[in-house]
Amino acid sequence: MSQIFSKVVGGKELKIEVGKFAEQASAAALVTYGESVVLATVCTADAREGMDFFPLTVDYEERLYAIGKIPGSFFRREARPPTNAILTSRVTDRSIRPLFPKGFRNEVQVIISAVSHDQENPLDILAIVGASVVLSLSEIPFSGPVAGCRIGYIDSEFVVNPTYDQITQGSLDLTISSTNEAVVMVEAGASELPEDIMLDALEKGREVNSEIIQFIEEIKNTCGKEKIEFIPAAEIEGLEGDIKELVGDRVKAIFDEGAAKGERNQVLDDMQDELNEKLVEKYESSDINEGFEKILKKTMRNKILDDGKRPDGRGVDEIRPLSIEVGILPRTHGTGLFQRGQTQVLSVATLAGLSMVQNLDNLSPEETKRYMHHYNFMPYSTGEVRRIGTGRREIGHGALAERALEPVIPSEEDFPYAIRIVSEVLSSNGSTSMGSVCGSTLSLMDAGVPIKSPVAGIAMGLILSDDSSSYAVLTDIQGIEDFQGDMDFKVAGSREGITALQMDVKVQGINFEIMKDALGKAKDARYRILDAMLEVIDSPRVDMNPYAPRMIKISVPAEKIGTVIGPGGKTIRGMIQDYNVSIDVSDDGTVVVGSSDQSSADAAIFAIQSLVKEIEVGEIYTGKVTRIMNFGAFVEVLPGKEGLVHISQLATHRVENVTDEVDVGDEITVLVKEIDQQGRVNLSRKAVYADDSDEESESSGDREQNYKGRSNNNRRDRRDNKKRF
């Protein structure tokens, strides 16, 4: 039986319909906001034997029919999910994952399909709300509801669930997911906003989410299913004691020593092998490994909470040693090598013409992207052997770094380039995404990109006591602190303010006291990192790399764009090939010519200007003879524009035959005498020589005789040569 529920959120109706669609799913709901609609579903299956993790899958699927569009692929159907869809899947997953019971191993699959989009209201918020609704309605154990909303900041006012246009106009794009108790997930881009405004925005988002949670609770109470009773696996009697007896002191010692990652991992791997060898007759190997991980986690966390010492010996607020270099690759346009501890990232900047912007084929109204950041995480970065590929993690980390730098990228008007950054993770021990933010800043400045401000990033962690009565916020977390900790809070920004946030948690939410503490410590760390970066390169280079293209912007009349492009693009393609340049033309008449060779760019610009230039009466031009007729010669004075030099206007003396004076291909100087009513251009060579004789104070007769003799002799010599060959 279909039921429709509605509530006004951010001045617009949020409508949820259940009981009508996908009736064989565990739960399904149609979520509508404006004219944007998603279908959310969830299904579950029994746990597979030997499963030692929670197999949750979240897939957000975009259908181009949602905006009345046929896919541009060969098969005319959706293929690989676009980046935006992958990011929506990630943000939805991160919003719900912490709210399942620990130890739950049943397979859960959440699928959200975008079926209608008004291109005003973003769909990721609907995905989060839809996932929460179906999980709340289903039989699956879930500590929700959770709600998500977007907060914008325009003219010093917060805007709830802003449209795409409002997001563009504002200085903040914040997505927050929260329960009634705490914040679960944060994703944000900002135009260098201070920490206090960001905290106010988070508080505003939580208030809005509380209203949505109440709304979902009402739906759940009306038509929700009874939840499956989940009983966590009991502790295996004696296992923890046996592990502690065999290796407990040695585990504590390795953390006391502050050993490096490689040494520590080797020692711990040896301990685990020893435990499996000695306890295999008493316990299952999977139970031994799980028990050992619990001992590691407890030991590390207690060391931090009790002594304020971390696995590598640092205090809670210490940053790992920094190493920073720029300009290390000779033929690239800009490079930055950033290392923090054992995390090392090489970022490379490439500049190109605007024709190289990325075309987007998704549901967003944004059609192109001028600034791109790609993140590569290779197996060797962790000393592993595995398949190479670009997964959700790589796409997510790349998008975060892109968002962090986007507010400081110069405008297209000021810097008419397409910009691509590739961050290669060469070594990984935590916070590689923030390392790529720092590396990107360095590579941009090395390339001579006039960024508004340098940006740095830092990852903050959290260790909560078992009863949540005490905690420690960790600055610059490493891999083990991320894996065994409770929070990964990435903060990027300049000295002026925050440009990007991303927070994931492994507990059921983080309170505002912790978030405020983390943001304050992140600011201090960010300033220290920026200081170190500016010691190496304090501003964008004035001179660009000699291998980078120079982009020169000119303007032509908008009505002349067709002339520059030519029929079917023939003219512009010819110039690109002839001059080895890039040429980008905008509808407003802006033309950008790009080349690493200045002379080639100048030649292309001259050709373009000549194409759009109009022939003017009284002007003198040098052009090529294109055709010979009995009555005169046609001369191309501007590209594609020619006029007639009548036989009587070829010379200051009488001419019997046109070919006595000129041949096809000759370059001659002519004066435009008139343009008749039919647009025909009448030229005179005779007038040019007449002008010359006047200017040089030479007698007309002498000048004419000199020219006549020279002209006839040249013609005669040319004909004689033709006969000999």
C-alpha positions as CSV (number, residue, x, y, z in Angstrom):
1,M,0.0,0.0,0.0
2,S,1.4,3.3,-1.1
3,Q,1.9,6.0,1.5
4,I,3.2,9.5,1.0
5,F,4.9,11.6,3.7
6,S,6.0,15.2,3.3
7,K,7.9,17.9,5.2
8,V,9.2,21.4,4.3
9,V,13.0,21.5,4.5
10,G,14.9,24.7,3.5
11,G,11.7,26.2,2.1
12,K,11.0,23.3,-0.2
13,E,8.9,20.2,0.1
14,L,10.7,16.9,0.9
15,K,8.4,14.1,-0.1
16,I,8.9,10.4,0.6
17,E,6.7,7.7,-0.9
18,V,6.9,4.1,0.3
19,G,5.0,0.9,-0.5
20,K,4.6,1.5,-4.2
21,F,8.0,0.8,-5.8
22,A,10.4,-2.2,-5.7
23,E,8.2,-4.3,-3.5
24,Q,10.6,-7.3,-3.3
25,A,13.4,-5.2,-1.8
26,S,13.8,-5.2,2.0
27,A,12.7,-1.6,1.8
28,A,12.3,1.0,-0.9
29,A,11.4,4.7,-1.0
30,L,10.9,7.4,-3.7
31,V,12.5,10.6,-2.4
32,T,11.5,13.9,-4.1
33,Y,12.8,17.4,-3.5
34,G,11.7,20.0,-6.0
35,E,11.6,18.0,-9.2
36,S,14.7,15.9,-8.3
37,V,13.8,12.3,-7.5
38,V,15.8,9.3,-6.4
39,L,14.6,5.7,-5.8
40,A,16.4,4.2,-2.8
41,T,16.4,0.5,-2.0
42,V,18.1,-1.9,0.3
43,C,18.4,-5.7,0.4
44,T,20.2,-8.0,2.7
45,A,21.6,-11.6,2.7
46,D,22.9,-13.9,5.4
47,A,26.5,-13.7,6.4
48,R,28.9,-15.9,4.4
49,E,31.0,-18.3,6.3
50,G,34.4,-17.0,7.3
51,M,33.4,-13.4,6.7
52,D,35.6,-11.2,8.9
53,F,34.3,-7.8,7.9
54,F,31.0,-6.0,7.3
55,P,30.1,-6.4,3.5
56,L,28.2,-3.2,3.0
57,T,27.8,-2.0,-0.6
58,V,26.4,1.4,-1.5
59,D,25.8,2.2,-5.2
60,Y,24.5,5.5,-6.5
61,E,23.4,5.1,-10.2
62,E,22.7,8.1,-12.5
63,R,20.3,7.6,-15.4
64,L,20.7,10.3,-18.1
65,Y,16.9,9.9,-18.9
66,A,16.6,11.9,-15.6
67,I,17.4,15.0,-17.6
68,G,16.0,13.9,-20.9
69,K,19.4,13.1,-22.4
70,I,20.6,10.1,-24.4
71,P,24.2,8.9,-23.4
72,G,26.9,10.0,-25.8
73,S,28.7,6.6,-25.8
74,F,28.8,4.3,-28.8
75,F,26.2,1.9,-27.3
76,R,24.0,4.8,-26.2
77,R,23.7,3.5,-22.6
78,E,25.3,4.4,-19.3
79,A,28.7,2.9,-18.9
80,R,31.2,3.6,-16.2
81,P,29.8,5.8,-13.4
82,P,30.9,9.4,-13.7
83,T,33.1,10.9,-10.9
84,N,30.1,12.7,-9.4
85,A,28.2,9.4,-9.0
86,I,31.2,7.7,-7.4
87,L,31.5,10.6,-4.9
88,T,27.8,10.4,-4.1
89,S,28.2,6.7,-3.4
90,R,31.1,7.5,-1.1
91,V,29.4,10.2,0.8
92,T,26.3,8.0,1.3
93,D,28.4,5.1,2.5
94,R,30.3,7.2,5.0
95,S,27.0,8.5,6.4
96,I,25.5,5.1,7.2
97,R,28.5,2.7,7.8
98,P,29.3,3.7,11.4
99,L,25.7,3.1,12.5
100,F,25.6,-0.7,12.0
101,P,26.3,-2.9,15.0
102,K,29.9,-4.0,15.5
103,G,30.4,-7.6,14.4
104,F,27.4,-7.5,12.0
105,R,28.4,-9.6,9.0
106,N,25.2,-9.9,6.9
107,E,25.6,-8.6,3.4
108,V,23.8,-5.3,2.9
109,Q,23.4,-3.6,-0.5
110,V,22.0,-0.1,-0.8
111,I,21.2,1.1,-4.3
112,I,20.1,4.6,-5.1
113,S,18.9,5.5,-8.6
114,A,18.6,9.1,-9.8
115,V,15.5,9.0,-12.0
116,S,14.6,12.7,-12.3
117,H,16.7,15.8,-11.9
118,D,15.6,19.4,-12.1
119,Q,19.3,20.5,-12.3
120,E,18.6,22.9,-9.4
121,N,18.6,20.7,-6.4
122,P,21.7,18.4,-5.9
123,L,20.9,14.7,-5.6
124,D,23.5,13.6,-3.0
125,I,21.4,14.9,-0.1
126,L,18.5,12.8,-1.4
127,A,20.7,9.8,-1.6
128,I,21.8,10.1,2.1
129,V,18.2,10.7,3.2
130,G,16.9,7.9,1.0
131,A,19.5,5.4,2.3
132,S,18.6,6.3,5.9
133,V,14.8,5.9,5.2
134,V,15.1,2.4,3.7
135,L,17.5,1.2,6.3
136,S,15.2,2.5,9.0
137,L,12.2,0.8,7.4
138,S,13.9,-2.5,6.8
139,E,14.5,-5.4,9.1
140,I,18.3,-4.7,9.1
141,P,19.8,-3.6,12.5
142,F,20.6,0.1,12.2
143,S,21.4,2.7,14.8
144,G,19.7,5.5,12.8
145,P,18.0,7.4,11.5
146,V,20.8,9.6,10.1
147,A,20.0,12.7,8.1
148,G,22.0,14.7,5.6
149,C,21.7,18.3,4.4
150,R,23.7,20.9,2.6
151,I,24.6,24.3,4.0
152,G,25.6,27.3,1.8
153,Y,26.9,30.7,2.9
154,I,25.8,33.7,0.9
155,D,26.1,37.4,2.0
156,S,26.9,36.3,5.5
157,E,23.8,34.2,5.7
158,F,23.4,30.4,5.8
159,V,21.3,28.8,3.1
160,V,19.8,25.3,3.7
161,N,20.0,23.0,0.7
162,P,21.1,25.7,-1.8
163,T,20.6,25.2,-5.5
164,Y,23.5,24.8,-7.9
165,D,23.3,28.5,-8.7
166,Q,23.4,29.4,-5.0
167,I,26.3,27.2,-4.4
168,T,28.2,29.0,-7.2
169,Q,27.3,32.4,-5.7
170,G,28.3,31.5,-2.1
171,S,31.5,30.9,-0.3
172,L,30.6,27.5,1.3
173,D,29.4,24.1,0.1
174,L,29.0,21.9,3.2
175,T,27.4,18.5,3.4
176,I,26.8,17.2,6.9
177,S,25.3,13.9,8.1
178,S,24.4,13.5,11.7
179,T,22.2,11.6,14.2
180,N,20.4,13.2,17.0
181,E,23.5,12.6,19.2
182,A,26.5,13.5,17.0
183,V,28.0,14.3,13.6
184,V,28.8,11.3,11.5
185,M,30.2,12.7,8.2
186,V,31.4,16.0,6.8
187,E,32.3,17.0,3.3
188,A,33.0,20.7,2.5
189,G,34.5,23.1,0.1
190,A,34.9,26.7,1.1
191,S,36.4,30.0,-0.1
192,E,38.9,30.4,2.7
193,L,36.3,30.6,5.5
194,P,37.5,31.1,9.2
195,E,37.0,28.2,11.6
196,D,34.2,29.9,13.6
197,I,32.0,30.3,10.6
198,M,32.6,26.7,9.7
199,L,31.6,25.6,13.2
200,D,28.4,27.7,13.0
201,A,27.6,26.1,9.6
202,L,28.0,22.6,11.1
203,E,25.7,23.5,14.0
204,K,23.1,24.9,11.5
205,G,23.4,21.6,9.6
206,R,22.8,19.6,12.7
207,E,19.7,21.6,13.5
208,V,18.3,20.9,10.1
209,N,19.2,17.2,10.3
210,S,17.4,16.9,13.6
211,E,14.1,17.9,11.9
212,I,14.7,15.4,9.1
213,I,15.4,12.6,11.6
214,Q,12.2,13.3,13.4
215,F,10.4,13.1,10.0
216,I,12.0,9.7,9.2
217,E,11.1,8.4,12.7
218,E,7.5,9.2,12.0
219,I,7.7,7.2,8.7
220,K,9.4,4.4,10.5
221,N,6.8,4.2,13.3
222,T,4.1,4.1,10.7
223,C,5.3,1.4,8.3
224,G,8.7,0.1,9.5
225,K,9.5,-3.6,9.8
226,E,10.6,-5.3,13.0
227,K,14.3,-5.4,13.2
228,I,16.4,-8.6,13.2
229,E,17.8,-9.3,16.6
230,F,21.5,-9.2,16.4
231,I,23.6,-10.8,19.1
232,P,27.3,-10.0,19.0
233,A,29.6,-13.0,19.1
234,A,30.7,-13.7,22.7
235,E,34.3,-13.3,23.7
236,I,36.2,-16.6,23.4
237,E,37.1,-17.6,26.9
238,G,40.8,-17.6,27.6
239,L,41.9,-16.3,24.2
240,E,42.8,-12.7,25.3
241,G,44.6,-14.0,28.3
242,D,46.6,-16.5,26.3
243,I,47.6,-13.8,23.8
244,K,48.7,-11.4,26.5
245,E,50.7,-14.0,28.2
246,L,52.6,-14.9,25.0
247,V,53.2,-11.4,23.5
248,G,51.5,-8.8,25.6
249,D,54.7,-7.3,27.0
250,R,56.4,-7.3,23.6
251,V,53.5,-5.5,22.0
252,K,53.7,-2.8,24.7
253,A,57.5,-2.6,24.2
254,I,57.3,-2.1,20.5
255,F,55.0,0.9,21.0
256,D,57.2,2.2,23.8
257,E,60.2,2.2,21.5
258,G,58.4,4.4,18.8
259,A,59.7,2.2,16.0
260,A,59.2,3.1,12.4
261,K,56.4,1.6,10.3
262,G,58.4,-1.1,8.5
263,E,60.3,-2.3,11.6
264,R,57.1,-2.2,13.8
265,N,55.1,-4.2,11.2
266,Q,57.8,-6.8,10.8
267,V,57.9,-7.4,14.6
268,L,54.1,-7.5,14.8
269,D,53.9,-9.9,11.9
270,D,56.4,-12.2,13.6
271,M,54.3,-12.1,16.8
272,Q,51.2,-13.0,14.9
273,D,52.9,-16.0,13.2
274,E,54.1,-17.1,16.6
275,L,50.6,-16.9,18.1
276,N,49.1,-19.0,15.3
277,E,51.9,-21.6,15.7
278,K,51.4,-21.9,19.4
279,L,47.6,-21.5,19.8
280,V,46.3,-23.2,16.6
281,E,45.4,-26.4,18.4
282,K,43.3,-24.4,20.9
283,Y,41.7,-21.7,18.8
284,E,40.7,-21.0,15.2
285,S,43.3,-19.0,13.2
286,S,40.7,-16.2,12.4
287,D,39.9,-15.9,16.1
288,I,43.6,-15.7,17.0
289,N,44.2,-12.9,14.4
290,E,41.2,-11.0,15.6
291,G,42.2,-11.3,19.2
292,F,45.7,-10.1,18.4
293,E,44.3,-7.0,16.6
294,K,42.2,-6.2,19.7
295,I,45.3,-6.4,21.9
296,L,47.2,-4.1,19.4
297,K,44.4,-1.6,19.4
298,K,44.0,-1.5,23.2
299,T,47.7,-1.1,23.7
300,M,48.1,1.7,21.3
301,R,45.1,3.6,22.4
302,N,46.0,3.3,26.1
303,K,49.5,4.5,25.4
304,I,48.1,7.6,23.8
305,L,45.4,8.3,26.4
306,D,47.6,7.5,29.4
307,D,51.0,8.7,28.4
308,G,50.3,11.1,25.5
309,K,52.8,9.1,23.4
310,R,52.0,7.8,19.9
311,P,53.4,4.6,18.1
312,D,56.2,6.6,16.5
313,G,57.1,8.4,19.8
314,R,55.5,11.7,18.9
315,G,53.4,13.8,21.2
316,V,49.7,14.3,20.2
317,D,50.3,17.7,18.6
318,E,53.5,16.9,16.7
319,I,53.9,16.9,13.0
320,R,56.2,14.4,11.4
321,P,59.4,15.7,9.8
322,L,58.9,17.6,6.6
323,S,60.9,17.5,3.3
324,I,59.9,19.8,0.5
325,E,61.3,20.3,-3.1
326,V,60.1,21.9,-6.3
327,G,61.2,21.8,-10.0
328,I,62.7,18.4,-9.9
329,L,61.5,17.2,-13.3
330,P,63.0,19.1,-16.2
331,R,60.3,18.8,-18.9
332,T,57.2,19.1,-16.9
333,H,55.5,22.4,-16.4
334,G,55.7,22.4,-12.6
335,T,56.5,19.8,-9.9
336,G,56.3,19.6,-6.1
337,L,57.7,16.8,-3.9
338,F,56.1,16.8,-0.5
339,Q,57.1,14.4,2.2
340,R,55.8,14.2,5.8
341,G,57.3,11.3,7.7
342,Q,57.0,8.2,5.5
343,T,54.3,9.7,3.4
344,Q,55.7,11.1,0.1
345,V,53.7,12.6,-2.8
346,L,55.0,13.9,-6.1
347,S,52.5,16.4,-7.7
348,V,53.0,17.4,-11.3
349,A,51.2,20.4,-13.0
350,T,50.4,20.5,-16.7
351,L,49.0,23.5,-18.5
352,A,47.1,23.5,-21.8
353,G,44.7,25.5,-23.9
354,L,41.1,25.7,-23.0
355,S,40.2,23.1,-25.6
356,M,41.6,20.6,-23.1
357,V,39.0,21.3,-20.4
358,Q,37.1,18.2,-19.3
359,N,33.7,17.6,-20.7
360,L,31.3,16.2,-18.1
361,D,28.6,13.7,-19.0
362,N,26.5,13.5,-15.9
363,L,23.3,15.0,-14.3
364,S,25.0,18.1,-13.0
365,P,24.4,21.4,-14.8
366,E,28.2,21.8,-14.9
367,E,29.3,20.8,-18.4
368,T,33.0,21.4,-18.2
369,K,35.8,21.4,-15.7
370,R,38.9,23.6,-16.2
371,Y,40.9,22.6,-13.2
372,M,41.4,18.8,-12.6
373,H,43.2,16.9,-9.9
374,H,44.0,13.2,-10.3
375,Y,45.4,11.0,-7.5
376,N,47.3,7.7,-8.1
377,F,48.0,5.3,-5.3
378,M,50.5,2.6,-6.6
379,P,51.2,-0.7,-4.9
380,Y,54.8,0.1,-4.3
381,S,53.8,3.0,-2.0
382,T,53.0,0.5,0.7
383,G,55.6,-2.2,-0.4
384,E,52.8,-4.4,-1.7
385,V,52.1,-6.4,-4.9
386,R,48.6,-5.9,-6.1
387,R,46.6,-4.9,-9.1
388,I,46.9,-1.4,-10.5
389,G,43.7,0.5,-11.0
390,T,41.6,3.6,-10.2
391,G,39.0,2.9,-7.6
392,R,36.6,4.8,-5.5
393,R,39.3,5.7,-3.0
394,E,41.6,7.2,-5.7
395,I,38.7,9.2,-7.1
396,G,37.6,10.4,-3.7
397,H,41.0,11.5,-2.6
398,G,41.6,13.3,-5.9
399,A,38.3,15.1,-5.6
400,L,39.1,16.2,-2.1
401,A,42.5,17.7,-3.1
402,E,40.8,19.3,-6.2
403,R,38.2,20.9,-3.9
404,A,40.9,22.2,-1.5
405,L,42.8,24.1,-4.3
406,E,39.8,25.2,-6.4
407,P,39.1,28.4,-4.5
408,V,42.6,29.7,-5.1
409,I,42.9,28.9,-8.8
410,P,42.9,32.1,-10.9
411,S,39.9,32.8,-13.1
412,E,39.7,31.9,-16.7
413,E,39.8,35.6,-17.6
414,D,43.0,36.1,-15.7
415,F,44.7,32.8,-16.6
416,P,43.2,31.2,-19.8
417,Y,44.6,27.7,-19.2
418,A,43.2,24.3,-18.6
419,I,45.1,23.0,-15.5
420,R,45.7,19.4,-14.6
421,I,47.5,18.2,-11.4
422,V,48.5,14.5,-11.0
423,S,49.6,13.4,-7.5
424,E,51.6,10.3,-7.5
425,V,51.8,8.7,-4.0
426,L,55.3,7.3,-3.8
427,S,55.2,6.2,-0.2
428,S,52.2,6.0,2.1
429,N,51.9,6.0,5.9
430,G,48.8,8.1,6.4
431,S,47.3,11.3,5.1
432,T,48.3,10.9,1.5
433,S,45.3,13.1,0.3
434,M,46.5,16.0,2.4
435,G,50.1,15.4,1.1
436,S,48.7,15.8,-2.4
437,V,47.1,19.1,-1.4
438,C,50.5,20.4,-0.3
439,G,52.2,18.9,-3.4
440,S,49.6,20.5,-5.6
441,T,50.3,23.9,-4.2
442,L,54.0,23.5,-4.7
443,S,53.6,22.3,-8.3
444,L,51.2,25.2,-9.2
445,M,53.6,27.8,-7.9
446,D,56.5,26.1,-9.6
447,A,54.5,26.2,-12.9
448,G,54.0,30.0,-12.5
449,V,50.2,29.7,-11.9
450,P,49.2,32.9,-10.0
451,I,47.2,31.2,-7.3
452,K,45.5,33.5,-4.8
453,S,47.0,31.8,-1.7
454,P,49.1,28.8,-0.9
455,V,47.1,25.9,0.6
456,A,48.2,23.1,2.9
457,G,46.4,20.1,4.4
458,I,46.5,18.1,7.6
459,A,44.7,15.0,8.8
460,M,43.5,14.9,12.4
461,G,42.7,11.8,14.4
462,L,40.9,10.8,17.5
463,I,41.2,8.3,20.3
464,L,38.2,7.9,22.6
465,S,38.3,6.1,25.9
466,D,36.0,3.1,26.2
467,D,33.4,5.1,28.1
468,S,33.9,8.2,26.0
469,S,34.8,10.2,29.1
470,S,38.2,11.3,27.8
471,Y,39.8,11.7,24.4
472,A,42.9,12.7,22.6
473,V,42.9,14.6,19.3
474,L,46.0,13.6,17.2
475,T,47.7,16.0,14.7
476,D,49.0,14.5,11.5
477,I,47.9,10.9,11.9
478,Q,49.8,8.0,10.4
479,G,48.4,4.8,9.0
480,I,48.1,2.8,12.2
481,E,46.4,5.7,14.0
482,D,43.9,6.0,11.1
483,F,43.2,2.2,11.1
484,Q,43.0,1.8,14.9
485,G,41.6,5.2,15.7
486,D,38.1,6.7,15.8
487,M,38.2,9.6,13.4
488,D,39.9,10.8,10.2
489,F,39.3,14.5,9.9
490,K,41.0,16.1,7.0
491,V,41.4,19.9,7.0
492,A,42.8,22.0,4.1
493,G,43.2,25.7,3.9
494,S,45.3,28.8,3.5
495,R,46.3,31.4,6.2
496,E,43.0,33.2,5.4
497,G,40.8,30.2,6.2
498,I,39.5,26.7,5.4
499,T,39.1,25.5,1.8
500,A,38.1,21.9,2.3
501,L,36.9,19.5,5.0
502,Q,36.3,15.8,5.1
503,M,35.5,13.8,8.2
504,D,34.9,10.1,8.6
505,V,34.3,8.3,11.9
506,K,34.2,4.8,13.2
507,V,32.1,5.5,16.2
508,Q,28.5,6.6,16.2
509,G,29.3,10.3,15.9
510,I,31.6,13.1,17.1
511,N,30.4,15.9,19.4
512,F,31.1,19.6,18.8
513,E,33.7,19.9,21.6
514,I,35.9,17.4,19.8
515,M,35.3,19.1,16.4
516,K,36.2,22.5,17.7
517,D,39.3,21.1,19.3
518,A,40.3,19.4,16.1
519,L,39.8,22.5,13.9
520,G,41.9,24.6,16.3
521,K,44.8,22.2,16.3
522,A,44.5,21.7,12.5
523,K,44.8,25.5,12.0
524,D,48.1,25.6,14.1
525,A,49.5,22.6,12.1
526,R,48.4,24.1,8.8
527,Y,50.3,27.4,9.5
528,R,53.4,25.4,10.4
529,I,53.3,23.5,7.2
530,L,52.7,26.6,5.1
531,D,55.7,28.3,6.7
532,A,57.9,25.3,5.7
533,M,56.5,25.3,2.1
534,L,57.1,29.1,1.7
535,E,60.7,28.7,2.8
536,V,61.2,26.6,-0.4
537,I,59.1,28.7,-2.8
538,D,57.4,31.9,-1.4
539,S,55.3,32.8,-4.5
540,P,54.4,31.6,-8.0
541,R,57.3,31.9,-10.4
542,V,57.2,35.0,-12.6
543,D,58.6,33.1,-15.6
544,M,56.8,29.9,-16.7
545,N,58.6,26.8,-17.6
546,P,59.9,27.1,-21.2
547,Y,58.0,24.0,-22.2
548,A,54.7,25.3,-20.9
549,P,52.5,26.9,-23.6
550,R,52.0,30.7,-23.6
551,M,48.3,31.5,-23.9
552,I,47.6,34.9,-25.6
553,K,44.1,36.3,-25.5
554,I,42.7,38.5,-28.3
555,S,39.2,39.6,-29.2
556,V,37.5,39.5,-32.5
557,P,34.0,40.8,-33.4
558,A,31.5,38.1,-32.3
559,E,29.9,38.1,-35.7
560,K,33.3,37.1,-37.2
561,I,33.6,33.9,-35.2
562,G,32.3,31.9,-38.2
563,T,35.1,33.4,-40.3
564,V,37.8,32.3,-37.9
565,I,36.3,28.8,-37.6
566,G,35.5,28.4,-41.3
567,P,33.2,25.9,-43.0
568,G,33.2,22.7,-40.9
569,G,36.1,24.0,-38.9
570,K,38.4,24.0,-41.9
571,T,40.0,27.4,-41.3
572,I,40.8,27.0,-37.7
573,R,42.1,23.5,-38.2
574,G,44.4,24.7,-40.9
575,M,45.8,27.4,-38.7
576,I,46.4,25.0,-35.9
577,Q,48.3,22.7,-38.2
578,D,50.2,25.4,-40.1
579,Y,51.4,27.3,-37.0
580,N,51.5,24.3,-34.5
581,V,49.3,26.2,-32.0
582,S,46.1,25.7,-30.0
583,I,43.3,28.0,-30.8
584,D,40.1,28.3,-28.6
585,V,37.2,30.5,-29.6
586,S,34.4,31.6,-27.4
587,D,30.9,32.8,-28.4
588,D,31.7,36.3,-27.2
589,G,34.6,36.7,-29.6
590,T,37.4,35.8,-27.2
591,V,40.2,33.9,-28.9
592,V,43.0,32.3,-27.0
593,V,46.1,31.2,-28.9
594,G,48.5,28.8,-27.2
595,S,52.1,27.8,-28.1
596,S,55.4,27.3,-26.4
597,D,56.9,29.2,-29.4
598,Q,56.2,32.9,-29.3
599,S,56.9,33.4,-33.1
600,S,54.3,30.7,-33.9
601,A,51.8,32.3,-31.7
602,D,52.4,35.7,-33.2
603,A,52.0,34.3,-36.7
604,A,48.7,32.6,-35.8
605,I,47.4,35.8,-34.2
606,F,48.3,37.8,-37.3
607,A,46.5,35.3,-39.4
608,I,43.4,35.5,-37.2
609,Q,43.4,39.3,-37.1
610,S,43.8,39.4,-40.9
611,L,40.8,37.0,-41.3
612,V,38.5,39.3,-39.4
613,K,39.9,42.6,-40.7
614,E,37.8,44.5,-43.2
615,I,39.3,46.0,-46.3
616,E,39.3,49.8,-46.0
617,V,39.3,52.4,-48.9
618,G,42.5,54.4,-49.0
619,E,44.6,51.7,-47.2
620,I,47.7,50.1,-48.8
621,Y,48.1,46.3,-48.7
622,T,50.6,43.8,-49.9
623,G,48.9,40.8,-51.3
624,K,49.4,37.8,-53.7
625,V,48.1,37.6,-57.2
626,T,45.6,34.8,-57.3
627,R,44.1,35.0,-60.9
628,I,45.1,36.6,-64.2
629,M,42.4,37.9,-66.6
630,N,42.7,39.8,-69.9
631,F,41.4,42.9,-68.2
632,G,43.5,42.7,-65.0
633,A,44.8,40.7,-62.0
634,F,43.0,39.6,-58.9
635,V,45.0,40.1,-55.7
636,E,44.3,38.6,-52.2
637,V,44.9,41.6,-49.9
638,L,43.5,39.9,-46.8
639,P,43.0,36.1,-46.2
640,G,40.0,35.1,-48.3
641,K,39.4,38.7,-49.5
642,E,40.5,39.8,-52.9
643,G,40.1,42.8,-55.3
644,L,40.8,43.6,-58.9
645,V,43.7,45.6,-60.2
646,H,42.5,46.7,-63.7
647,I,45.1,46.5,-66.4
648,S,45.1,50.3,-66.5
649,Q,46.1,50.4,-62.8
650,L,49.0,48.0,-63.0
651,A,51.7,50.5,-63.8
652,T,52.3,54.1,-64.4
653,H,53.0,53.3,-68.1
654,R,50.7,51.7,-70.6
655,V,50.4,47.9,-70.2
656,E,49.6,45.8,-73.2
657,N,49.4,42.4,-71.4
658,V,48.7,41.7,-67.8
659,T,51.4,39.0,-67.7
660,D,54.0,41.6,-68.8
661,E,53.7,43.0,-65.3
662,V,52.6,40.2,-62.9
663,D,52.1,36.4,-62.7
664,V,50.0,34.3,-60.3
665,G,51.8,34.0,-57.0
666,D,53.6,37.4,-57.2
667,E,53.4,39.7,-54.2
668,I,52.5,43.3,-55.1
669,T,51.6,46.4,-53.1
670,V,48.2,48.0,-54.0
671,L,46.0,50.8,-52.8
672,V,42.2,50.3,-52.3
673,K,40.6,52.9,-54.6
674,E,37.0,52.0,-53.9
675,I,34.5,49.3,-52.8
676,D,31.4,49.5,-55.0
677,Q,27.8,48.9,-54.1
678,Q,28.1,45.3,-54.9
679,G,31.0,44.9,-52.6
680,R,33.6,44.6,-55.4
681,V,37.1,45.9,-54.4
682,N,38.9,48.0,-56.9
683,L,42.7,48.2,-56.4
684,S,45.5,50.3,-57.9
685,R,49.2,49.5,-58.2
686,K,49.7,52.6,-60.2
687,A,48.6,54.8,-57.3
688,V,51.2,53.3,-55.0
689,Y,54.0,54.2,-57.4
690,A,52.5,57.6,-57.9
691,D,52.5,58.1,-54.1
692,D,56.1,56.9,-53.9
693,S,57.3,59.3,-56.5
694,D,55.6,62.2,-54.6
695,E,57.1,61.2,-51.3
696,E,60.6,60.8,-52.7
697,S,60.6,64.2,-54.6
698,E,61.6,62.4,-57.7
699,S,60.4,63.5,-61.2
700,S,57.4,61.7,-62.4
701,G,58.8,61.1,-65.8
702,D,62.1,59.7,-64.6
703,R,60.4,57.5,-62.0
704,E,58.0,56.1,-64.6
705,Q,60.8,55.5,-67.1
706,N,62.9,53.7,-64.5
707,Y,60.0,51.5,-63.4
708,K,59.0,50.8,-67.0
709,G,62.4,49.6,-68.0
710,R,62.9,47.5,-64.8
711,S,59.4,45.9,-65.2
712,N,59.9,45.0,-68.9
713,N,63.3,43.5,-68.3
714,N,62.1,41.4,-65.4
715,R,59.2,40.1,-67.5
716,R,61.5,39.2,-70.4
717,D,64.0,37.5,-68.1
718,R,61.3,35.4,-66.5
719,R,59.9,34.3,-69.9
720,D,63.4,33.4,-71.2
721,N,64.0,31.3,-68.1
722,K,60.7,29.4,-68.7
723,K,61.9,28.6,-72.2
724,R,65.2,27.2,-71.1
725,F,63.7,24.8,-68.5
